Amino acid sequence: MPEEEEVVLRLDRPTATSLADLVYNVGEHQAAGMPIAKLSIVDSERLGRLLRELWAASGVPVPYGEVPKTKSRRQI
C-alpha cells in the first residue's frame, strides 16, 4: 500500500477550539440526537476560513465557488 501524503495545517488557538467544539457537537448529535449548537458569526467565519485552507491544501476544489469578501452567504 503506498504511503499517504500528509496535509498539515497550523491552527491558532481560537480556531482549534472552534473546530474541537464543532466536532464534539456533531459527535453528540450523531450519538444521542442532541441538537447541534448554532455557531456564532465569528466561529462560522473562522471555520469557513479553515475549511477553505483545508480544501486548498488537500487539492479539493471549492464545491460552490468563491464568494466575494464583501458578500456573506449567511442570512440573518
C-alpha angles and dihedrals in degrees: 000000000000118000113260118242112244125233112205125190126177115221130200114229097258092052092046090050092048091049093048091049092049094048090048092050092048090048092051090047090053095043102042109009091251112163116256109247115244113253121236115241089251093052092044092053092043093051091044090058090048092051092051090050091049092050091048094047093048095044094244114144116236103261097219104029129248122306120214111254090239092060124066126204090206113101116205 
